[in-house]
């Protein structure tokens, strides 16, 4: 009998990469917000009764970090209540749940990479809503897998890489924050890791995933410019100026160092990703090929 996987958040960048990398032979349903409002428990139950998923991959999220400061109720509805409804439905149906969370559950003051067991302390509404989602998931479905990640980008949707490419094509000079450190994560690599979790039915608990290495937003922007120039996605490299976060105030406070310790997770999933810059290069090559179609 063919196993059935249900992807939630189908139109997001991770949701689209999950669809693109789905294992052959798996029956996959991918639902966006138009097909399923996860904040509606009756709608969630209805979808489960119709599709009978063996595993659910929740890539749906409210990710507008700054806007969440003024829309905390909406952020909690999507990031906490919705995953709780999915978890309750999974527990009732005997389905597995793999839920995606964020490095923003940490305050960034540790000084060293965060282990999955590290104590969370989110700085803003977005992080609080995602932490509440983790707790709702494990409260309703203790065997669920929660995968924390950060700085996600892909050729789909809106993200830092695509924003930088657009601005670099429009401006001769850019200023980018240099004192916030993390690890970029190519959504395709994350998607493959999540499918790896699907293949390991005994896996449960909290895991961390991103590409290898660390950088600041400034370092990331410089790499984007260099790689894009080499591929012909930019005609000339802009001047990129490093600035402190205090020079670019935002409604939401961000962790200064949100690097995740992934070693145990990489071992559990038997998958070690390449360095983030190599992943960036591959993604930009795909973006270049797409622009020539």
C-alpha positions as a Markdown table, in Angstrom:
| # | Residue | x | y | z |
|---|---|---|---|---|
| 1 | Unk | 0.0 | 0.0 | 0.0 |
| 2 | Unk | 1.4 | 3.4 | -1.0 |
| 3 | Unk | 2.1 | 5.8 | 1.9 |
| 4 | Unk | 0.5 | 9.2 | 1.8 |
| 5 | Unk | 2.2 | 12.4 | 2.7 |
| 6 | Unk | 0.5 | 15.7 | 3.3 |
| 7 | Unk | 2.4 | 19.0 | 2.8 |
| 8 | Unk | 1.0 | 22.0 | 4.5 |
| 9 | Unk | 2.1 | 25.4 | 3.2 |
| 10 | Unk | 2.4 | 24.3 | -0.4 |
| 11 | Unk | 2.9 | 27.8 | -1.9 |
| 12 | Unk | 5.8 | 28.8 | 0.4 |
| 13 | Unk | 9.4 | 28.4 | -0.6 |
| 14 | Unk | 9.9 | 25.3 | 1.6 |
| 15 | Unk | 6.5 | 23.9 | 0.5 |
| 16 | Unk | 7.5 | 24.1 | -3.2 |
| 17 | Unk | 10.9 | 22.5 | -2.5 |
| 18 | Unk | 9.2 | 19.7 | -0.7 |
| 19 | Unk | 7.0 | 19.1 | -3.7 |
| 20 | Unk | 10.0 | 19.2 | -6.0 |
| 21 | Unk | 12.0 | 16.7 | -4.0 |
| 22 | Unk | 9.3 | 14.3 | -2.9 |
| 23 | Unk | 10.4 | 10.6 | -3.1 |
| 24 | Unk | 9.2 | 8.6 | -6.0 |
| 25 | Unk | 6.4 | 6.2 | -5.1 |
| 26 | Unk | 5.0 | 8.4 | -2.3 |
| 27 | Unk | 1.4 | 9.7 | -2.7 |
| 28 | Unk | 1.8 | 13.4 | -2.0 |
| 29 | Unk | -0.9 | 16.0 | -1.4 |
| 30 | Unk | 0.2 | 19.6 | -1.1 |
| 31 | Unk | -2.2 | 22.2 | 0.3 |
| 32 | Unk | -1.9 | 25.9 | 0.5 |
| 33 | Unk | -3.8 | 28.4 | 2.6 |
| 34 | Unk | -6.6 | 28.5 | 0.0 |
| 35 | Unk | -7.1 | 24.7 | 0.4 |
| 36 | Unk | -6.7 | 24.4 | 4.1 |
| 37 | Unk | -6.8 | 27.0 | 6.9 |
| 38 | Unk | -4.9 | 25.3 | 9.7 |
| 39 | Unk | -6.4 | 27.8 | 12.2 |
| 40 | Unk | -9.8 | 26.1 | 11.6 |
| 41 | Unk | -9.8 | 22.8 | 13.6 |
| 42 | Unk | -12.9 | 21.6 | 11.7 |
| 43 | Unk | -11.2 | 22.1 | 8.4 |
| 44 | Unk | -8.2 | 20.3 | 9.6 |
| 45 | Unk | -10.3 | 17.3 | 10.7 |
| 46 | Unk | -12.1 | 17.3 | 7.4 |
| 47 | Unk | -8.9 | 17.1 | 5.4 |
| 48 | Unk | -7.6 | 14.3 | 7.5 |
| 49 | Unk | -10.9 | 12.3 | 7.1 |
| 50 | Unk | -10.6 | 12.8 | 3.3 |
| 51 | Unk | -6.9 | 12.2 | 2.7 |
| 52 | Unk | -5.9 | 9.8 | 5.6 |
| 53 | Unk | -2.2 | 11.0 | 5.6 |
| 54 | Unk | 0.5 | 8.7 | 7.0 |
| 55 | Unk | 2.8 | 11.7 | 7.6 |
| 56 | Unk | 2.2 | 15.5 | 7.7 |
| 57 | Unk | 5.0 | 18.0 | 6.9 |
| 58 | Unk | 4.0 | 21.4 | 8.2 |
| 59 | Unk | 5.8 | 24.1 | 6.3 |
| 60 | Unk | 3.1 | 26.7 | 6.8 |
| 61 | Unk | 4.1 | 29.7 | 8.9 |
| 62 | Unk | 3.6 | 33.4 | 9.5 |
| 63 | Unk | 7.1 | 34.6 | 8.9 |
| 64 | Unk | 6.8 | 38.5 | 8.7 |
| 65 | Unk | 9.1 | 39.1 | 11.7 |
| 66 | Unk | 8.6 | 42.8 | 12.0 |
| 67 | Unk | 4.9 | 42.8 | 11.2 |
| 68 | Unk | 4.3 | 40.2 | 13.9 |
| 69 | Unk | 5.0 | 42.9 | 16.5 |
| 70 | Unk | 1.7 | 44.5 | 15.6 |
| 71 | Unk | -0.1 | 41.3 | 14.5 |
| 72 | Unk | 0.9 | 39.0 | 17.4 |
| 73 | Unk | -2.6 | 37.5 | 17.5 |
| 74 | Unk | -2.4 | 36.5 | 13.8 |
| 75 | Unk | 1.1 | 35.2 | 14.2 |
| 76 | Unk | 0.0 | 33.0 | 17.2 |
| 77 | Unk | -3.0 | 31.8 | 15.2 |
| 78 | Unk | -0.9 | 30.5 | 12.3 |
| 79 | Unk | 2.3 | 29.6 | 14.2 |
| 80 | Unk | 0.9 | 28.1 | 17.4 |
| 81 | Unk | -2.8 | 27.3 | 17.2 |
| 82 | Unk | -2.6 | 25.9 | 13.7 |
| 83 | Unk | 0.2 | 23.5 | 14.4 |
| 84 | Unk | -1.7 | 22.5 | 17.6 |
| 85 | Unk | -4.7 | 21.6 | 15.5 |
| 86 | Unk | -2.5 | 19.6 | 13.1 |
| 87 | Unk | -0.9 | 17.8 | 16.0 |
| 88 | Unk | -4.2 | 16.9 | 17.6 |
| 89 | Unk | -5.4 | 15.5 | 14.2 |
| 90 | Unk | -2.2 | 13.5 | 13.8 |
| 91 | Unk | -2.5 | 12.0 | 17.3 |
| 92 | Unk | -6.2 | 11.1 | 16.6 |
| 93 | Unk | -5.4 | 9.6 | 13.2 |
| 94 | Unk | -2.1 | 7.9 | 14.1 |
| 95 | Unk | -0.3 | 10.1 | 11.6 |
| 96 | Unk | 3.3 | 11.3 | 12.0 |
| 97 | Unk | 3.9 | 15.0 | 12.2 |
| 98 | Unk | 7.1 | 16.8 | 11.1 |
| 99 | Unk | 6.9 | 20.5 | 12.0 |
| 100 | Unk | 9.3 | 23.3 | 11.0 |
| 101 | Unk | 10.3 | 25.9 | 13.6 |
| 102 | Unk | 13.0 | 28.6 | 13.8 |
| 103 | Unk | 16.3 | 29.8 | 15.3 |
| 104 | Unk | 14.3 | 32.8 | 16.6 |
| 105 | Unk | 13.1 | 30.9 | 19.6 |
| 106 | Unk | 16.6 | 31.8 | 21.0 |
| 107 | Unk | 17.8 | 35.2 | 22.2 |
| 108 | Unk | 21.2 | 35.0 | 20.5 |
| 109 | Unk | 23.1 | 35.8 | 23.7 |
| 110 | Unk | 24.7 | 32.4 | 24.3 |
| 111 | Unk | 28.0 | 33.0 | 22.5 |
| 112 | Unk | 28.0 | 29.4 | 21.1 |
| 113 | Unk | 25.7 | 27.4 | 18.8 |
| 114 | Unk | 22.4 | 26.3 | 20.4 |
| 115 | Unk | 21.8 | 22.6 | 21.1 |
| 116 | Unk | 18.3 | 21.3 | 20.5 |
| 117 | Unk | 17.9 | 21.0 | 24.3 |
| 118 | Unk | 19.0 | 24.6 | 25.0 |
| 119 | Unk | 16.5 | 26.8 | 26.8 |
| 120 | Unk | 14.6 | 29.0 | 24.4 |
| 121 | Unk | 14.1 | 32.7 | 25.1 |
| 122 | Unk | 12.6 | 34.5 | 22.1 |
| 123 | Unk | 13.0 | 38.2 | 21.7 |
| 124 | Unk | 9.9 | 39.1 | 19.7 |
| 125 | Unk | 6.4 | 38.1 | 18.8 |
| 126 | Unk | 7.4 | 35.9 | 15.9 |
| 127 | Unk | 9.8 | 33.8 | 18.0 |
| 128 | Unk | 7.2 | 33.6 | 20.8 |
| 129 | Unk | 4.6 | 32.3 | 18.4 |
| 130 | Unk | 6.9 | 29.7 | 17.0 |
| 131 | Unk | 8.0 | 28.5 | 20.4 |
| 132 | Unk | 4.3 | 28.3 | 21.4 |
| 133 | Unk | 3.8 | 26.2 | 18.2 |
| 134 | Unk | 6.6 | 23.8 | 19.2 |
| 135 | Unk | 4.9 | 23.3 | 22.6 |
| 136 | Unk | 1.5 | 22.9 | 21.1 |
| 137 | Unk | 2.8 | 20.3 | 18.7 |
| 138 | Unk | 4.5 | 18.2 | 21.4 |
| 139 | Unk | 1.7 | 18.7 | 23.8 |
| 140 | Unk | -0.9 | 17.2 | 21.5 |
| 141 | Unk | 1.5 | 14.8 | 19.6 |
| 142 | Unk | 4.5 | 13.8 | 21.8 |
| 143 | Unk | 6.0 | 11.7 | 19.0 |
| 144 | Unk | 6.2 | 14.6 | 16.6 |
| 145 | Unk | 9.4 | 15.8 | 15.0 |
| 146 | Unk | 10.2 | 19.5 | 15.3 |
| 147 | Unk | 13.0 | 20.8 | 13.0 |
| 148 | Unk | 14.4 | 24.2 | 13.8 |
| 149 | Unk | 16.1 | 26.1 | 11.0 |
| 150 | Unk | 16.9 | 29.7 | 10.0 |
| 151 | Unk | 17.8 | 32.1 | 7.2 |
| 152 | Unk | 15.9 | 30.1 | 4.6 |
| 153 | Unk | 16.0 | 31.0 | 1.0 |
| 154 | Unk | 15.3 | 29.4 | -2.4 |
| 155 | Unk | 14.4 | 30.4 | -6.0 |
| 156 | Unk | 10.8 | 30.4 | -4.9 |
| 157 | Unk | 9.0 | 33.1 | -3.0 |
| 158 | Unk | 10.4 | 36.1 | -1.2 |
| 159 | Unk | 13.7 | 35.9 | 0.7 |
| 160 | Unk | 17.0 | 37.7 | 1.5 |
| 161 | Unk | 18.8 | 36.3 | -1.6 |
| 162 | Unk | 16.2 | 37.5 | -4.1 |
| 163 | Unk | 15.8 | 40.8 | -2.3 |
| 164 | Unk | 19.5 | 41.4 | -2.4 |
| 165 | Unk | 19.7 | 40.5 | -6.1 |
| 166 | Unk | 16.9 | 43.0 | -6.9 |
| 167 | Unk | 18.5 | 45.8 | -4.9 |
| 168 | Unk | 22.0 | 45.1 | -6.3 |
| 169 | Unk | 20.6 | 45.4 | -9.8 |
| 170 | Unk | 19.0 | 48.8 | -8.9 |
| 171 | Unk | 21.7 | 50.4 | -6.7 |
| 172 | Unk | 25.4 | 51.1 | -6.7 |
| 173 | Unk | 25.7 | 51.0 | -2.9 |
| 174 | Unk | 24.0 | 49.0 | -0.2 |
| 175 | Unk | 24.3 | 48.9 | 3.6 |
| 176 | Unk | 23.9 | 45.5 | 5.3 |
| 177 | Unk | 23.9 | 44.6 | 9.0 |
| 178 | Unk | 27.2 | 42.9 | 10.0 |
| 179 | Unk | 26.6 | 42.1 | 13.7 |
| 180 | Unk | 23.9 | 39.5 | 13.4 |
| 181 | Unk | 25.3 | 36.0 | 12.8 |
| 182 | Unk | 23.6 | 32.8 | 11.7 |
| 183 | Unk | 23.6 | 30.2 | 8.9 |
| 184 | Unk | 21.9 | 30.4 | 5.6 |
| 185 | Unk | 19.7 | 27.4 | 4.7 |
| 186 | Unk | 18.9 | 26.5 | 1.1 |
| 187 | Unk | 15.2 | 25.4 | 1.2 |
| 188 | Unk | 16.0 | 22.5 | -1.1 |
| 189 | Unk | 18.5 | 21.0 | 1.3 |
| 190 | Unk | 16.1 | 21.5 | 4.2 |
| 191 | Unk | 13.4 | 19.7 | 2.2 |
| 192 | Unk | 15.6 | 16.7 | 1.6 |
| 193 | Unk | 16.4 | 16.6 | 5.3 |
| 194 | Unk | 12.7 | 16.6 | 6.1 |
| 195 | Unk | 12.1 | 13.7 | 3.7 |
| 196 | Unk | 15.0 | 12.0 | 5.4 |
| 197 | Unk | 13.1 | 12.4 | 8.7 |
| 198 | Unk | 10.0 | 10.8 | 7.0 |
| 199 | Unk | 12.2 | 7.8 | 6.2 |
| 200 | Unk | 13.1 | 7.3 | 9.8 |
| 201 | Unk | 9.8 | 6.4 | 11.6 |
| 202 | Unk | 11.4 | 6.2 | 15.0 |
| 203 | Unk | 12.6 | 9.7 | 14.9 |
| 204 | Unk | 10.9 | 12.1 | 17.4 |
| 205 | Unk | 11.8 | 15.2 | 19.4 |
| 206 | Unk | 13.6 | 18.4 | 18.4 |
| 207 | Unk | 16.3 | 18.7 | 15.7 |
| 208 | Unk | 18.3 | 21.5 | 14.2 |
| 209 | Unk | 19.0 | 21.9 | 10.5 |
| 210 | Unk | 20.9 | 24.4 | 8.3 |
| 211 | Unk | 23.7 | 24.3 | 5.9 |
| 212 | Unk | 27.3 | 24.2 | 7.2 |
| 213 | Unk | 29.3 | 27.2 | 8.3 |
| 214 | Unk | 28.3 | 30.6 | 9.7 |
| 215 | Unk | 28.2 | 34.2 | 8.5 |
| 216 | Unk | 26.7 | 37.6 | 9.1 |
| 217 | Unk | 24.0 | 39.2 | 6.9 |
| 218 | Unk | 26.8 | 41.4 | 5.5 |
| 219 | Unk | 29.0 | 38.3 | 4.6 |
| 220 | Unk | 25.9 | 36.7 | 3.1 |
| 221 | Unk | 25.3 | 39.7 | 0.9 |
| 222 | Unk | 28.9 | 39.9 | -0.2 |
| 223 | Unk | 28.8 | 36.2 | -1.2 |
| 224 | Unk | 25.5 | 36.8 | -3.1 |
| 225 | Unk | 27.1 | 39.6 | -5.1 |
| 226 | Unk | 30.2 | 37.7 | -5.9 |
| 227 | Unk | 28.4 | 34.5 | -7.0 |
| 228 | Unk | 25.8 | 36.4 | -8.9 |
| 229 | Unk | 28.4 | 38.4 | -10.8 |
| 230 | Unk | 30.3 | 35.2 | -11.7 |
| 231 | Unk | 27.1 | 33.7 | -13.1 |
| 232 | Unk | 26.1 | 36.8 | -15.0 |
| 233 | Unk | 23.0 | 37.5 | -12.9 |
| 234 | Unk | 24.5 | 40.9 | -12.1 |
| 235 | Unk | 26.3 | 43.2 | -14.6 |
| 236 | Unk | 28.4 | 44.9 | -11.9 |
| 237 | Unk | 29.0 | 44.5 | -8.2 |
| 238 | Unk | 27.6 | 47.1 | -5.9 |
| 239 | Unk | 29.6 | 48.6 | -3.0 |
| 240 | Unk | 28.4 | 46.8 | 0.1 |
| 241 | Unk | 28.9 | 48.6 | 3.4 |
| 242 | Unk | 28.8 | 46.8 | 6.8 |
| 243 | Unk | 26.7 | 48.5 | 9.4 |
| 244 | Unk | 25.7 | 47.7 | 13.0 |
| 245 | Unk | 22.1 | 46.6 | 13.6 |
| 246 | Unk | 21.6 | 49.9 | 15.6 |
| 247 | Unk | 22.0 | 51.8 | 12.3 |
| 248 | Unk | 19.1 | 49.8 | 10.8 |
| 249 | Unk | 16.4 | 49.8 | 13.5 |
| 250 | Unk | 13.5 | 47.4 | 13.0 |
| 251 | Unk | 10.2 | 46.9 | 15.0 |
| 252 | Unk | 11.4 | 43.4 | 16.1 |
| 253 | Unk | 14.6 | 42.8 | 17.9 |
| 254 | Unk | 16.7 | 40.0 | 16.3 |
| 255 | Unk | 19.1 | 37.6 | 18.0 |
| 256 | Unk | 22.8 | 38.7 | 17.6 |
| 257 | Unk | 23.9 | 35.1 | 17.2 |
| 258 | Unk | 21.3 | 32.5 | 16.3 |
| 259 | Unk | 23.7 | 29.7 | 15.1 |
| 260 | Unk | 22.2 | 26.3 | 15.7 |
| 261 | Unk | 24.3 | 23.2 | 16.7 |
| 262 | Unk | 23.3 | 20.6 | 14.1 |
| 263 | Unk | 25.8 | 17.8 | 14.7 |
| 264 | Unk | 23.4 | 15.5 | 16.5 |
| 265 | Unk | 20.7 | 16.2 | 13.9 |
| 266 | Unk | 23.1 | 15.6 | 11.0 |
| 267 | Unk | 24.0 | 12.2 | 12.6 |
| 268 | Unk | 20.4 | 11.3 | 13.2 |
| 269 | Unk | 19.4 | 12.1 | 9.7 |
| 270 | Unk | 22.6 | 10.6 | 8.2 |
| 271 | Unk | 23.0 | 13.7 | 6.1 |
| 272 | Unk | 25.6 | 16.4 | 6.3 |
| 273 | Unk | 25.0 | 19.4 | 4.1 |
| 274 | Unk | 27.6 | 21.3 | 2.1 |
| 275 | Unk | 28.9 | 24.7 | 3.2 |
| 276 | Unk | 26.3 | 27.4 | 2.9 |
| 277 | Unk | 28.2 | 29.2 | 0.1 |
| 278 | Unk | 28.3 | 26.1 | -2.0 |
| 279 | Unk | 24.5 | 25.7 | -1.6 |
| 280 | Unk | 24.1 | 29.4 | -2.5 |
| 281 | Unk | 26.0 | 28.8 | -5.7 |
| 282 | Unk | 23.9 | 25.9 | -6.7 |
| 283 | Unk | 20.7 | 27.8 | -6.0 |
| 284 | Unk | 21.8 | 30.8 | -8.0 |
| 285 | Unk | 22.7 | 28.5 | -10.9 |
| 286 | Unk | 19.2 | 27.1 | -10.8 |
| 287 | Unk | 17.9 | 30.7 | -10.8 |
| 288 | Unk | 20.0 | 31.5 | -13.8 |
| 289 | Unk | 18.8 | 28.5 | -15.7 |
| 290 | Unk | 15.2 | 29.4 | -14.8 |
| 291 | Unk | 15.7 | 32.9 | -16.2 |
| 292 | Unk | 16.8 | 31.5 | -19.5 |
| 293 | Unk | 13.8 | 29.2 | -20.0 |
